[in-house]
Amino acid sequence: MTRMSVYLVMLAAMLGSAASAEGPPPTAFKVISPIFGQLVTFSMPQAFVVVGENINGPSYIREAVLKGETANRWTQMITVTGAKGLVANANVTPETFAASIAGGFKSACPDTFVAKGVGPVKFGDQDGYVALASCGSVVSAPDKHSETALVVAVKGSADYYTLQWAERTPTSGRPVIDEAKWLERLRQLQPIRLCPIVPGEAPPYPSCVNKS
């Protein structure tokens, strides 16, 4: 496993809301990490902890699960991925990239697969696309659990990135995706931003921390 530096900056309050020093504890961390050509930053709920990170050629992945869970046994997982140099492929757009991730669910549950495109979104200056995908019953899983995921694809200057928030629940028939629930989770991940890597700048990357 090849590890890249991941830095967590405590937010004073959820998603940038101001809080006094005597207020409630923070509910999210600001995560900033260099992934290929850019810094990737987003808010990760405090209940999650990173359990794995790996680079394999042009592919990067980092996984976080709820505290007390593992990479193999989890109910919720937040995944960050990077695809190096993919912007050079003119056939790839944020929408098609998100669709390819969401479409991966279909092979896991061909009879209970449901997907929904939420639509294009701007993350700062970057183009992105948000999609939802769900399996009513994952056929390869021993417990045939249901799994639903929020997929956020972001086009960087040279690389593509995704943020994915997945949840496992008991098996069901063809699922009905609760869009409001997942849009609230998207809100919890905000602000999602890509920043240039400034030569010589050390963690915690103030040029990106201070970017609105």
C-alpha positions in Angstrom: 0.0 0.0 0.0 1.3 3.4 -0.9 0.1 6.2 1.3 -0.4 9.8 0.5 -0.7 12.5 3.1 -4.2 13.2 4.4 -4.8 16.2 6.6 -7.9 16.8 8.7 -8.7 20.3 9.9 -11.4 20.5 12.6 -14.3 22.6 11.5 -15.7 25.0 14.1 -19.2 23.8 13.3 -20.9 21.8 10.7 -20.2 22.8 7.1 -18.6 26.1 7.9 -21.1 27.5 10.5 -19.4 29.6 13.1 -19.3 28.3 16.7 -17.8 29.7 19.8 -15.1 27.9 21.7 -17.8 27.0 24.3 -20.2 25.7 21.7 -21.0 22.1 20.8 -18.2 19.9 19.4 -17.6 19.9 15.7 -19.5 17.4 13.6 -17.2 17.3 10.5 -13.5 17.5 9.5 -12.2 19.3 6.5 -10.1 16.8 4.6 -7.3 18.0 2.4 -5.1 15.7 0.4 -2.8 15.9 -2.6 -4.2 13.4 -5.2 -2.2 13.3 -8.4 -2.2 16.9 -9.9 -4.4 18.7 -7.3 -5.4 19.1 -3.7 -8.8 17.6 -3.0 -10.8 19.0 -0.1 -14.2 18.2 1.3 -16.0 17.9 4.7 -16.1 14.4 6.2 -18.5 13.7 9.1 -16.7 13.2 12.4 -18.2 9.7 12.8 -16.0 8.3 9.9 -12.4 7.1 10.1 -10.0 6.2 7.2 -9.4 2.5 6.9 -7.6 2.2 3.6 -5.7 4.1 1.0 -4.0 2.9 -2.2 -2.4 4.0 -5.5 -2.3 1.6 -8.4 -0.8 3.3 -11.4 -3.2 6.0 -12.6 -5.9 5.0 -10.0 -6.2 6.3 -6.4 -8.6 5.2 -3.7 -9.2 6.0 -0.1 -12.0 4.6 2.1 -13.5 5.7 5.3 -16.1 3.9 7.4 -18.0 4.6 10.6 -15.9 4.2 13.7 -15.9 0.6 14.9 -16.5 -0.8 11.4 -14.0 -2.2 9.0 -13.3 -2.2 5.3 -14.9 -5.6 5.0 -17.8 -5.1 7.4 -19.4 -1.7 7.2 -22.8 0.0 7.0 -21.6 3.3 5.6 -18.5 4.1 3.6 -17.1 7.4 2.1 -14.8 6.7 -0.8 -12.5 9.2 -2.6 -11.0 8.2 -6.0 -8.7 9.8 -8.5 -8.2 8.9 -12.2 -4.9 10.4 -13.4 -4.8 12.0 -16.8 -8.4 11.1 -17.7 -9.3 14.7 -18.7 -7.2 14.1 -21.8 -9.9 11.7 -23.0 -12.4 13.9 -24.8 -15.1 11.2 -24.6 -15.2 11.4 -20.8 -17.4 14.0 -19.1 -18.4 14.4 -15.5 -21.8 12.9 -16.4 -20.3 9.8 -18.2 -17.8 9.3 -15.5 -20.4 9.4 -12.8 -22.6 7.1 -14.9 -19.8 4.6 -15.3 -19.4 4.4 -11.5 -23.1 4.1 -10.9 -23.4 1.6 -13.7 -21.0 -0.7 -11.8 -23.9 -1.4 -9.4 -25.9 -3.0 -12.2 -23.7 -6.0 -12.6 -24.0 -6.6 -8.8 -27.8 -6.6 -8.9 -29.2 -6.8 -12.5 -32.8 -7.4 -11.4 -33.0 -4.8 -8.6 -30.8 -2.0 -10.0 -32.1 1.6 -9.9 -30.1 4.7 -10.9 -31.0 8.4 -11.0 -29.0 11.3 -12.4 -29.3 14.3 -10.1 -27.6 16.6 -12.6 -24.6 18.8 -13.3 -23.1 20.8 -10.4 -20.3 23.3 -10.0 -17.8 22.8 -7.2 -16.1 26.1 -7.1 -14.7 26.5 -10.7 -14.8 22.8 -11.4 -17.5 21.0 -13.4 -19.1 18.1 -11.7 -22.1 15.7 -11.9 -24.1 14.0 -9.2 -25.8 10.6 -9.6 -27.5 8.1 -7.3 -27.4 4.3 -7.7 -29.0 1.5 -5.7 -29.1 -2.3 -5.5 -32.1 -3.9 -3.8 -30.2 -7.1 -3.4 -26.5 -7.6 -4.0 -26.5 -11.1 -5.5 -22.8 -11.9 -4.6 -23.2 -10.9 -0.9 -23.8 -13.7 1.6 -26.6 -11.7 3.2 -27.9 -10.3 -0.1 -27.9 -6.8 1.4 -29.2 -3.7 -0.3 -26.7 -0.9 -1.1 -27.3 2.7 -2.2 -24.6 5.3 -3.1 -24.2 8.9 -3.8 -21.7 9.4 -6.6 -20.1 12.8 -7.1 -17.7 13.2 -10.1 -15.5 16.2 -10.5 -13.4 17.2 -13.5 -10.0 18.6 -12.5 -7.4 20.3 -14.5 -5.9 17.0 -15.7 -7.5 14.3 -13.6 -11.0 13.1 -12.6 -12.1 12.6 -9.0 -15.1 11.1 -7.3 -16.6 11.2 -3.9 -18.9 8.3 -3.0 -21.1 7.8 0.0 -22.5 4.3 0.2 -24.9 2.7 2.7 -25.8 -0.9 3.2 -29.3 -1.9 4.5 -31.2 -5.2 4.6 -32.1 -6.8 1.3 -35.2 -5.5 -0.5 -36.9 -5.6 -3.9 -36.3 -2.9 -6.4 -35.5 0.1 -4.2 -37.0 3.6 -4.2 -34.2 6.1 -3.8 -34.8 8.7 -1.1 -33.4 11.7 -3.1 -33.9 14.2 -0.3 -31.8 12.0 2.1 -28.9 11.7 -0.3 -28.9 15.4 -1.2 -28.6 16.1 2.5 -25.6 13.9 2.6 -24.2 15.7 -0.4 -24.6 18.9 1.6 -22.7 17.4 4.5 -19.7 16.7 2.2 -19.6 20.4 1.1 -17.6 22.4 0.4 -16.1 20.1 -2.2 -13.2 21.9 -3.9 -10.1 21.2 -6.0 -7.0 23.4 -5.5 -3.7 23.7 -7.3 -0.7 22.3 -5.6 1.5 25.2 -4.7 5.2 24.4 -4.9 6.8 24.4 -1.5 3.6 24.8 0.4 3.4 22.6 3.5 0.4 21.1 5.2 -2.2 22.1 6.2 -2.1 23.8 2.7 -3.3 27.3 3.7 -4.0 28.3 0.1 -6.6 25.6 0.0 -7.9 25.8 3.6 -8.8 29.4 3.1 -10.5 28.9 -0.3 -14.2 29.4 -0.1 
